[in-house]
């Protein structure tokens, strides 16, 4: 009788755990397959031969976008350093840079995309600092990056609409993005100005059962991080992230001449804006597969260019990203991050 009572809970727990694991693994896998199907459709629709003609011109000049994307990673790691210092964490800039690249690689390999890479940052820094403190810095950095991205897209749409002669709808959409970004920045500034607010790290659910609980914990971490960081450093983070977006724009623009696409800087800005809109719509898709190329193809189509040109730009950018993912994976594997040595000192 006692044995049956002990075995009874396990017969229910094991199937429940298995179903949760299947649901956790099945969703990103289905999204990845869906993204691959979208990419295959785009390539088949525009023509493999046409895309190959664009890619046939690649050469040594590819080092330019590789360097510029690397600059973007360096800038974003530097922005992450502001909340890390505000939380008095013993993490050096080089460790943050390695953690960022390693998290990007883990996000690709685990098929969890941008959301998984944020979690991976905390996991890579787990030796030497608490998970809650690390999560607070990641949450603040993600907030600054999100605000900078929204502001960048809004300003880019306004600039491209007036320069490229696009319909006024694009200017209206750009104004909406700027309004959302400014509102989020204002809210963050209000939180950051509450210097008398209780700034201890809050207790959180170890395993949140609802998305509402996870969102609540994230907002509490952002608030604590902003209170400790204050307004001016957070503004500097947003500016640095904007500089990172400009580096990506320069990388996209440097790819255009290699593919035989004639255009000035504003064309690179337009393609980068389309890529970011595609990334935003497909934030849950692992590696933004398909949606990234779809955004660039739509950008080319709006300007009456061959959509294959946009897809070719996206494939080159993806190649550059894969190279940096390989760097991040190598750093994480061959040179593990160990912060305990800083704590001991």
HELIX and SHEET records of a PDB file:
HELIX    1   1 UNK A    2  UNK A   46  1                                  45    
HELIX    2   2 UNK A   48  UNK A   55  1                                   8    
HELIX    3   3 UNK A   62  UNK A   86  1                                  25    
HELIX    4   4 UNK A   93  UNK A  109  1                                  17    
HELIX    5   5 UNK A  113  UNK A  124  1                                  12    
HELIX    6   6 UNK A  131  UNK A  164  1                                  34    
HELIX    7   7 UNK A  168  UNK A  192  1                                  25    
HELIX    8   8 UNK A  211  UNK A  229  1                                  19    
HELIX    9   9 UNK A  231  UNK A  258  1                                  28    
HELIX   10  10 UNK A  265  UNK A  281  1                                  17    
HELIX   11  11 UNK A  286  UNK A  288  5                                   3    
HELIX   12  12 UNK A  291  UNK A  302  1                                  12    
HELIX   13  13 UNK A  307  UNK A  334  1                                  28    
HELIX   14  14 UNK A  340  UNK A  344  1                                   5    
END                                                                             
